Amino acid sequence: MKKTITSAILFLLLTVNSAFAQFTADDVVFWVGEGNSEAVLVIDFRDGTTDPSFAWGYRFNAGEGKSFADMLLAVEAADPNLDVVINGGFLSSIYYNSHSGIDSQPDWWSTWSGTGLESLSMNGGTSETLIDGSWYGTSYGFMNPEPTQPTVTYPAYSSLWFTADEFTYSIGEGTNSAVIVVDFVDDEDVSFAWKINFDGTITPQQALELIAQNDANFEIVFNGTDSTVTYGDLTANLWTAYNGTNLSDWVVGDFTTAIENNNWFGVSAGDDVRRPFTPIPAPENPFTEEPTFTSDDIVFWVGEGDSEAVLVIDFRDGTTDPSFAWGYRFNASEEKTFADMLLAVEAAEPELDVVINSGFLSSVYYNSHSGIDSQPDWWSTWSGTSLENLSSNMGISEILVDGNWYGTSYGFTPEAVKPTVTYPAYNSLWFIADELIYSIGEGTDLAVIVIDFVDGEGVSFAWQINFDGTITPQAALELIAQNDTEFEIVFNGENSTVTYGDLTADFWTAYNGTNLSDWVVGDFTTAIENNDWFGISAGDNLRRPFTPVPAPENSASTGNFNNITLSVYPNPATDFFTVTSDNNIKSINVFNLSGQKVFTQFVNNTSETVSTNNLTTGLYLVEIATDNGTSVQKLVIK
């Protein structure tokens, strides 16, 4: 159900706004320092603007003898946009964003203190010792015509709470950029930000409609202050516009003034209830016509049995890969629970850590993602007959039903959100760097390079390269081409033409990671460092680079890989597997994922059947040597 700001709620919010005349310490949001005592700092520039005065909070220990000056300097140190000048123990000048009050140009600062904003009276200056619960203010204008008690227009924000560097993507095209913030106000975590690109200038209406054209969760019916804006389950239809250059200097604006390069434009629900608060970078939600994710898309299955269920974990952390899906097989008669499925998947994936306390899901860690109990939120749990039909359930004690989906989504406030799926999960054990039996290049650092041609199985290949320091993706790919006779590349970023044996493609998506399970969309320019994985996958993010085959060594001294035609079947195998080839097979070696040779058989034929009775279930590498070269194939034994 959408959350709508009604007239009754707006009345309450407007009441809060008018109450800034009775601004209290509870309204302060920017606190500095630590200790058992608190004081409030008020700075009033009295410069005729719509935002002349601000309030900060300061915590200290009463026994330290902290002064008004100490508080001013502590707040200055915490906010890079505040500059306080104290000379000879006297407050000389203050600069804050576009505001300034300069010593004797044309006036001076007066200082005040009291038990509350309304009870401030002039004091002896910034050397006054702070008292727990008291207020300390400074007001510019000592002689024009007389000192004036400071007031508060807004609680101060920190410009460091959110910066433009936090965005991982942008919307639109052009050389200029701006930050757009939409704050629905009626709770915490209801403020969202987008970065847009454009040329020249752009109007607020164009900026908001540009977001709506590119974010499937954002809708707007533009009508200035009466615009109806919807984002996910949130909606509002009365707005105040703000302009700024960072989070701390919002001023009331309008819906007509052009937005320029590096500007910030924000809208906040209500009639100047609060300036747009610290936003969450809106996750990328492009419109797509891709088919709905189904159990057929799952590639990582755990367990055995006559029934199946799907597990979805959605971290909702604003990354490009926030959510994943696994499959779980079980016997219906065993009455397995949602918790049993979580723990079974955790046991199969070393990069996944699930914490369950007293029957409740507390925390989940997966590669670089984490959702930690109460820091700052909690996990909600869901179940249903499909991804689209998930609804909130009673928790992880629920008994699994054959064919059903079970999901968990991080973020219980302002309300629980149904999990989605970005990618099918991969197992980090399906391929590890130890499986690469040779390396290309020289140096003390190494990386894994994976190239996936996507259009079938067995079309993903891996190389290990050595280098010193860092290496660019172009240099890494060209290093392979210089050392592998089967590999060719004409580098042009995502439009590179790559050929390996009979496979070729000329449009690619780049990925970065540290193992097979944590690929994230990358680029063709970011340097590769020691122990990094870099992968490219044919097409436009059709799939992350899948389990590769270690590329056989194809230097001038090796056989021609392209002329080896062979098959390994059945795969997965249960009791045996058979190897057939057009060339005479000389030997078959089987390696486990630790690199240990667990089976050897010498052959002098074009076909050979191998018993698996002495091999445990799992993933193996089968090295087949023929008269015309050597090939390595994956084999799963069940």
C-alpha positions in Angstrom: 0.0 0.0 0.0 1.4 3.4 -0.9 2.2 5.8 1.8 0.5 9.1 1.0 1.0 12.4 2.9 -2.5 13.5 3.6 -3.8 16.9 4.6 -4.0 15.8 8.2 -0.3 14.7 8.2 0.6 17.9 6.5 -1.2 19.9 9.2 0.9 18.2 11.8 4.1 18.8 9.8 3.2 22.4 9.3 2.6 22.7 13.0 6.1 21.3 13.6 7.5 23.9 11.1 5.8 26.8 12.9 7.2 25.4 16.1 10.7 26.3 15.1 9.9 29.6 16.9 10.1 27.3 19.9 13.1 25.4 18.6 14.4 22.9 21.2 17.4 20.6 21.6 15.3 17.8 20.2 15.2 19.6 16.9 19.0 19.5 16.6 20.3 16.9 14.1 24.0 17.7 13.8 25.8 16.8 17.1 29.5 17.1 17.7 31.7 15.7 20.5 31.2 13.1 23.2 30.4 13.3 26.9 27.8 13.4 29.6 26.7 17.0 29.0 25.1 18.8 26.2 24.9 22.4 24.9 23.3 24.0 21.8 25.2 26.4 19.5 23.2 29.0 17.5 24.8 31.2 14.8 22.6 33.9 13.3 24.0 35.9 10.4 21.0 38.3 10.2 21.8 38.9 6.6 18.3 39.2 5.2 18.3 35.7 3.5 15.7 33.0 3.9 18.2 30.9 5.8 20.1 33.3 8.1 20.5 31.1 11.2 21.4 27.6 12.2 21.8 25.4 15.3 24.2 22.6 16.2 24.6 20.4 19.2 27.7 19.8 21.3 28.5 17.0 23.8 31.2 17.3 26.4 32.1 16.2 29.9 31.2 18.8 32.6 34.5 18.5 34.4 36.6 19.5 31.4 35.8 23.2 31.7 34.9 23.5 28.0 34.2 27.1 26.9 31.9 28.7 24.3 35.0 29.1 22.1 35.8 25.4 22.4 32.3 24.5 21.2 32.6 26.9 18.2 36.0 25.4 17.2 34.7 21.8 17.6 31.8 22.5 15.3 34.1 24.2 12.8 36.4 21.1 12.8 33.4 18.9 12.1 32.0 20.9 9.2 34.3 21.8 6.3 31.9 24.6 5.2 32.1 26.5 8.5 35.1 28.8 9.2 35.3 30.5 12.6 37.9 33.2 13.3 38.8 34.0 17.0 41.4 36.7 17.7 42.7 37.5 21.1 39.8 35.6 22.7 37.2 37.5 20.8 35.0 36.2 18.0 36.0 38.1 14.9 34.4 36.5 11.8 32.3 33.5 10.7 31.9 32.1 7.2 29.3 29.4 6.4 28.5 28.4 2.9 27.3 31.6 1.2 26.9 33.5 4.6 29.6 35.6 6.2 29.9 38.0 9.2 33.2 39.7 9.0 34.9 41.6 11.8 34.1 45.4 11.5 32.9 45.0 7.9 30.5 46.6 8.7 29.7 45.2 12.2 30.7 42.8 14.9 29.4 39.6 16.6 27.5 39.7 19.9 27.5 36.6 22.1 24.6 35.2 24.2 23.8 32.4 26.6 20.8 31.0 28.5 18.8 28.0 29.4 16.9 28.0 26.2 16.5 29.8 22.9 13.9 32.2 24.2 15.9 33.0 27.4 19.2 34.0 25.7 20.8 37.1 27.1 24.1 38.8 26.3 27.2 37.3 28.1 30.8 38.1 28.6 32.0 36.5 25.4 33.3 33.2 24.0 35.4 32.4 27.1 32.3 31.6 29.1 32.4 28.0 30.5 29.7 25.7 29.2 26.9 24.5 31.4 25.0 21.3 30.7 21.7 22.0 29.0 22.4 25.6 28.3 22.3 27.4 24.9 25.0 29.6 23.5 24.4 31.9 20.5 26.1 34.5 18.4 24.4 37.2 16.4 26.0 39.4 13.8 25.2 43.1 14.3 26.5 44.9 17.4 26.0 48.5 16.3 23.2 48.4 13.8 21.4 49.7 15.8 22.0 47.3 18.8 22.8 43.7 19.5 19.9 41.4 18.6 19.1 38.0 20.3 19.9 35.2 17.8 17.1 33.0 16.4 17.0 29.6 14.6 15.8 29.2 11.0 17.0 25.6 10.5 18.9 22.8 12.3 22.3 22.6 10.6 23.2 19.6 8.4 26.7 18.3 7.8 27.8 18.5 4.2 29.7 15.3 4.7 26.6 13.2 5.4 26.1 12.9 1.7 28.3 13.8 -1.3 28.0 13.5 -5.0 30.9 11.0 -4.9 28.5 8.4 -3.5 26.7 7.8 -6.7 27.5 4.7 -8.7 25.6 5.7 -11.9 24.0 8.7 -13.5 20.9 9.4 -15.6 21.0 11.3 -18.9 23.7 12.5 -21.2 25.9 15.6 -21.3 29.0 17.2 -19.8 27.3 18.9 -16.9 25.9 17.1 -13.8 23.6 17.9 -10.9 22.3 16.2 -7.8 18.5 15.8 -7.4 17.1 14.9 -3.9 13.5 14.0 -3.2 12.5 13.8 0.5 9.1 12.4 1.4 9.7 13.7 5.0 7.2 11.6 7.0 9.9 9.3 8.4 13.6 8.5 8.3 15.1 6.8 5.2 12.6 8.4 2.9 15.0 10.8 1.1 16.5 9.6 -2.2 19.1 11.1 -4.5 19.9 10.8 -8.2 22.7 12.2 -10.3 21.7 13.5 -13.7 23.8 14.6 -16.7 22.9 17.3 -19.2 24.3 20.0 -21.4 24.0 23.7 -20.6 21.2 24.0 -18.0 18.0 22.0 -17.2 14.8 23.1 -15.6 13.5 21.4 -12.4 10.6 19.9 -14.4 12.9 18.5 -17.0 15.2 17.0 -14.3 12.4 15.3 -12.5 10.9 14.0 -15.7 14.3 12.7 -16.8 14.4 10.6 -13.6 10.9 9.3 -14.3 11.9 8.3 -17.8 14.9 6.3 -16.5 13.8 4.9 -13.1 11.0 2.4 -13.2 10.2 3.1 -9.5 9.8 6.9 -10.0 6.7 8.7 -11.3 5.7 12.3 -11.5 2.7 14.4 -12.6 4.4 17.8 -12.7 2.5 20.8 -11.4 5.1 22.8 -9.5 4.4 22.8 -5.7 1.3 20.6 -6.3 3.2 17.9 -8.3 2.3 14.3 -7.5 5.5 12.3 -7.0 5.6 8.6 -6.4 8.7 6.5 -5.6 8.1 2.9 -4.8 5.4 2.8 -2.1 5.8 6.5 -1.2 3.8 9.3 -2.6 3.1 13.0 -1.9 1.4 15.9 -3.7 2.6 19.1 -1.9 6.3 20.1 -2.2 8.8 22.8 -1.4 11.7 23.3 -3.7 15.3 24.0 -2.6 18.5 24.9 -4.2 22.1 24.4 -3.0 25.5 23.0 -3.8 25.8 20.6 -0.9 23.6 19.1 1.8 24.3 21.9 4.3 23.3 24.9 2.3 19.8 24.3 1.0 17.8 27.4 0.6 14.1 27.6 -0.4 13.9 27.8 -4.2 11.3 27.4 -6.9 10.3 25.1 -9.7 11.3 27.4 -12.5 14.9 28.5 -11.9 17.4 26.7 -14.2 19.7 24.1 -12.7 23.3 24.6 -13.7 26.4 22.4 -13.5 27.2 21.1 -10.0 24.0 22.4 -8.6 21.9 20.5 -6.2 18.1 20.7 -6.5 15.8 19.2 -3.9 12.1 18.8 -3.2 10.8 18.1 0.3 7.2 17.1 1.0 5.1 19.7 2.7 5.4 23.5 3.2 9.1 23.9 4.2 8.7 21.2 6.9 12.4 20.3 6.6 15.1 20.9 4.1 15.9 17.7 2.1 17.5 15.4 4.6 20.4 13.0 4.1 19.4 10.9 1.1 20.0 7.3 0.1 21.4 7.0 -3.5 18.5 5.6 -5.5 19.4 2.2 -6.8 19.4 1.8 -10.5 16.0 0.7 -11.7 15.9 1.0 -15.5 12.8 0.0 -17.4 13.3 -3.5 -18.8 11.4 -6.0 -20.8 13.4 -8.9 -19.7 11.5 -12.0 -18.7 10.6 -12.5 -15.1 13.2 -14.4 -13.0 12.1 -18.0 -12.6 13.5 -21.2 -11.0 14.8 -22.1 -14.4 17.3 -19.3 -14.1 18.8 -20.7 -10.9 22.3 -22.2 -11.4 23.4 -22.9 -7.8 21.3 -25.8 -6.3 22.0 -27.2 -2.8 20.7 -30.4 -1.3 18.9 -33.5 -2.7 15.3 -34.7 -2.7 12.0 -34.8 -4.5 11.0 -31.2 -3.8 12.5 -27.8 -4.7 12.3 -24.3 -3.2 14.0 -21.1 -4.2 15.9 -18.8 -1.7 16.2 -15.0 -2.4 18.4 -12.7 -0.3 18.1 -9.0 -1.1 20.5 -6.6 0.8 18.8 -3.5 -0.7 22.2 -1.7 -0.2 22.1 0.6 -3.3 24.8 -1.5 -5.1 24.5 -2.8 -8.7 24.3 -6.4 -7.3 22.1 -6.2 -4.2 20.2 -9.5 -4.5 20.7 -13.1 -5.4 18.8 -16.4 -5.7 19.7 -20.0 -4.9 17.9 -23.3 -5.3 17.3 -25.9 -2.6 16.3 -29.6 -3.0 14.7 -31.6 -0.1 12.3 -34.3 0.7 8.8 -33.1 1.6 8.5 -35.7 4.3 11.5 -34.2 6.2 9.5 -30.9 6.9 12.5 -28.7 6.2 12.2 -25.1 7.3 13.1 -21.7 5.8 16.0 -21.7 8.4 17.2 -25.1 7.3 17.4 -23.9 3.7 19.4 -20.8 4.7 21.9 -22.9 6.7 22.2 -25.5 3.9 23.1 -22.7 1.4 25.5 -21.2 3.9 27.2 -24.5 4.3 27.7 -24.8 0.6 29.0 -21.3 0.0 32.0 -20.2 2.1 31.4 -16.5 1.2 27.9 -16.6 2.8 27.5 -16.2 6.5 24.0 -16.4 8.1 23.4 -15.6 11.7 20.3 -16.9 13.4 19.6 -16.1 17.0 16.7 -17.6 19.0 14.9 -18.6 15.8 15.2 -15.1 14.2 17.3 -14.1 11.3 19.8 -11.6 12.7 22.5 -10.9 10.1 23.6 -12.0 6.7 27.1 -11.4 5.1 27.8 -12.3 1.5 31.1 -11.1 -0.2 31.0 -7.3 0.2 27.4 -7.2 1.3 26.1 -7.2 4.8 22.8 -6.7 6.6 23.5 -6.6 10.3 21.0 -6.9 13.1 19.8 -3.5 14.2 22.7 -1.7 12.4 20.6 0.1 11.4 17.8 -2.1 10.5 16.5 -5.7 10.5 15.6 -8.5 8.0 12.0 -9.1 6.9 11.0 -12.6 5.6 8.7 -13.5 2.8 7.2 -16.5 1.0 5.0 -17.3 -1.9 4.5 -19.3 -5.1 6.8 -17.1 -7.2 9.0 -14.1 -7.0 6.1 -11.8 -7.9 3.7 -13.4 -5.4 5.9 -13.1 -2.3 4.2 -11.8 0.8 5.4 -11.2 4.3 5.4 -14.3 6.5 5.9 -15.2 10.2 9.6 -15.9 10.0 12.2 -18.5 9.2 10.5 -21.3 11.1 8.0 -21.7 8.2 7.9 -25.2 6.7 9.0 -25.4 3.1 6.5 -26.2 0.4 7.5 -27.8 -2.9 7.8 -25.2 -5.6 7.5 -22.2 -3.3 9.8 -19.2 -3.0 11.3 -17.9 0.2 13.0 -14.5 0.5 14.5 -12.1 3.0 15.0 -8.4 2.5 17.1 -6.0 4.6 15.2 -3.0 5.8 12.2 -3.1 8.0 11.8 0.7 8.3 9.9 2.7 7.1 8.3 -0.5 6.0 9.4 -4.0 4.8 10.0 -4.2 1.1 9.5 -7.4 -1.0 12.9 -8.9 -2.1 13.8 -8.9 -5.8 16.5 -10.8 -7.7 19.4 -9.1 -9.5 21.5 -12.3 -10.3 21.4 -16.0 -9.9 24.0 -16.8 -7.3 27.2 -18.6 -8.3 29.3 -20.8 -6.0 32.8 -19.4 -5.3 34.1 -23.0 -5.2 33.1 -23.8 -8.8 36.3 -22.2 -9.9 39.3 -21.0 -7.9 42.6 -19.6 -8.9 44.4 -22.7 -7.8 42.9 -24.5 -10.8 45.1 -22.6 -13.2 48.2 -24.7 -13.8 50.2 -22.1 -15.7 50.6 -18.3 -15.7 51.2 -15.6 -18.4 53.5 -12.7 -17.9 56.1 -11.8 -15.3 55.9 -10.1 -11.9 55.0 -10.7 -8.2 51.3 -9.8 -8.5 48.7 -12.0 -10.1 45.1 -11.8 -11.3 42.5 -14.1 -12.9 41.0 -13.1 -16.3 37.8 -14.7 -17.3 36.2 -14.4 -20.8 32.7 -15.8 -21.3 31.2 -16.0 -24.8 27.8 -16.7 -23.2 26.1 -18.4 -26.1 26.3 -21.9 -24.6 27.9 -24.0 -22.0 31.7 -24.6 -22.0 32.3 -21.2 -23.6 33.9 -19.5 -20.6 37.7 -19.5 -20.2 40.2 -18.4 -17.6 43.8 -17.3 -17.6 46.2 -16.3 -14.7 48.5 -13.4 -15.4 51.4 -12.0 -13.5 52.5 -8.4 -13.3 54.0 -5.8 -11.0 51.9 -3.1 -9.3 48.7 -2.8 -11.4 47.7 -3.5 -14.9 44.9 -2.1 -17.1 42.2 -4.4 -18.5 43.5 -3.6 -22.0 47.0 -4.5 -21.1 45.8 -7.7 -19.4 43.8 -8.9 -22.5 46.6 -7.9 -24.9 49.1 -9.8 -22.7 47.0 -13.0 -23.1 46.9 -12.4 -26.9 50.7 -12.1 -27.0 51.1 -15.5 -25.2 48.1 -17.6 -26.4 48.0 -18.5 -30.1 44.3 -19.2 -29.9 43.4 -15.8 -28.5 43.1 -12.5 -30.5 41.7 -9.1 -29.5 41.2 -5.8 -31.3 40.7 -3.6 -28.2 37.9 -1.0 -28.2 36.5 -1.1 -24.7 33.0 -2.6 -24.7 33.1 -2.8 -28.5 36.3 -4.9 -28.5 36.5 -7.8 -31.0 37.6 -11.0 -29.1 38.3 -14.3 -30.8 39.2 -17.6 -29.0 39.4 -20.6 -31.2 36.1 -20.7 -33.2 34.4 -18.3 -30.8 34.1 -14.6 -31.4 32.1 -11.6 -30.1 32.3 -7.9 -30.5 30.2 -6.4 -27.7 31.1 -7.0 -24.0 30.2 -6.1 -20.4 33.1 -5.8 -18.0 33.1 -7.2 -14.4 35.3 -7.0 -11.4 35.5 -9.3 -8.4 37.7 -11.4 -6.2 36.0 -14.8 -6.7 33.4 -16.4 -9.0 30.5 -15.4 -6.7 31.0 -11.7 -6.3 31.2 -10.3 -9.9 29.9 -6.7 -10.2 29.6 -4.7 -13.3 32.8 -2.8 -13.9 34.5 -1.0 -16.7 37.5 -1.3 -19.1 39.6 1.4 -17.5 39.9 0.7 -13.8 43.3 -0.8 -12.9 43.5 -4.5 -11.9 45.4 -5.1 -8.7 47.0 -8.1 -7.0 44.5 -11.0 -6.5 41.7 -9.2 -8.4 39.5 -11.0 -10.9 38.6 -9.2 -14.1 36.0 -10.7 -16.5 34.2 -9.9 -19.7 30.9 -11.4 -20.8 29.6 -11.2 -24.3 26.5 -9.0 -24.6 24.9 -6.3 -22.4 25.0 -7.8 -18.9 23.3 -11.0 -20.1 25.1 -13.0 -17.4 28.1 -12.6 -15.2 31.1 -14.5 -16.3 30.2 -18.1 -15.7 32.3 -21.1 -14.4 35.3 -21.1 -16.7 37.5 -23.8 -18.1 41.2 -23.2 -17.4 42.5 -22.2 -20.8 45.1 -24.8 -22.0 48.6 -23.5 -22.7 48.7 -22.6 -26.3 52.1 -21.3 -26.8 54.2 -22.2 -29.9 55.4 -25.4 -28.2 51.9 -26.9 -27.5 49.5 -28.8 -29.5 46.7 -27.2 -31.5 43.7 -26.8 -29.0 41.4 -26.0 -31.9 41.9 -29.4 -33.4 40.9 -31.4 -30.3 37.4 -32.6 -30.5 36.2 -34.6 -27.4 33.2 -35.2 -25.1 32.9 -36.1 -21.4 29.5 -37.6 -20.5 27.3 -38.0 -18.6 28.0 -34.8 -16.7 27.0 -34.8 -13.9 28.1 -38.4 -13.5 27.0 -40.9 -10.9 28.8 -44.2 -11.4 31.0 -43.6 -14.3 31.9 -41.1 -17.1 33.1 -41.7 -20.6 35.6 -39.7 -22.6 35.5 -39.8 -26.4 37.7 -38.0 -28.9 38.5 -37.8 -32.7 42.1 -38.1 -31.6 43.9 -40.9 -29.8 43.6 -40.4 -26.1 46.9 -41.0 -24.2 45.9 -40.3 -20.6 43.2 -39.1 -18.3 44.0 -37.3 -15.1 41.4 -36.2 -12.5 42.1 -33.3 -10.1 40.1 -32.1 -7.1 39.6 -28.4 -6.4 42.7 -28.4 -4.1 44.8 -29.3 -7.1 45.5 -32.8 -6.0 45.6 -35.6 -8.6 43.1 -38.2 -7.4 43.0 -40.4 -10.5 45.2 -41.4 -13.4 44.6 -43.7 -16.3 46.7 -44.4 -19.3 44.8 -44.9 -22.5 45.6 -45.8 -26.1 42.2 -45.4 -27.7 39.6 -42.8 -28.9 37.2 -43.8 -26.1 37.5 -44.7 -22.4 35.0 -45.2 -19.6 36.1 -44.3 -16.0 34.5 -45.6 -12.8 33.7 -42.9 -10.2 33.2 -45.4 -7.3 36.4 -44.1 -5.5 35.5 -40.4 -6.0 33.3 -38.4 -3.6 30.6 -36.1 -4.8 31.8 -32.7 -6.0 33.4 -30.7 -8.8 36.5 -32.1 -10.5 38.8 -31.1 -13.4 39.5 -33.8 -16.0 42.7 -33.4 -17.9 42.7 -35.3 -21.2 45.9 -35.7 -23.1 45.6 -36.7 -26.8 48.1 -37.1 -29.7 47.1 -33.6 -30.8 47.2 -31.7 -27.5 45.7 -31.5 -24.0 42.3 -30.2 -22.9 40.8 -29.7 -19.4 37.1 -30.2 -18.7 34.9 -29.7 -15.7 33.1 -32.8 -14.3 30.4 -32.9 -11.5 30.1 -36.2 -9.6 26.8 -36.7 -7.8 
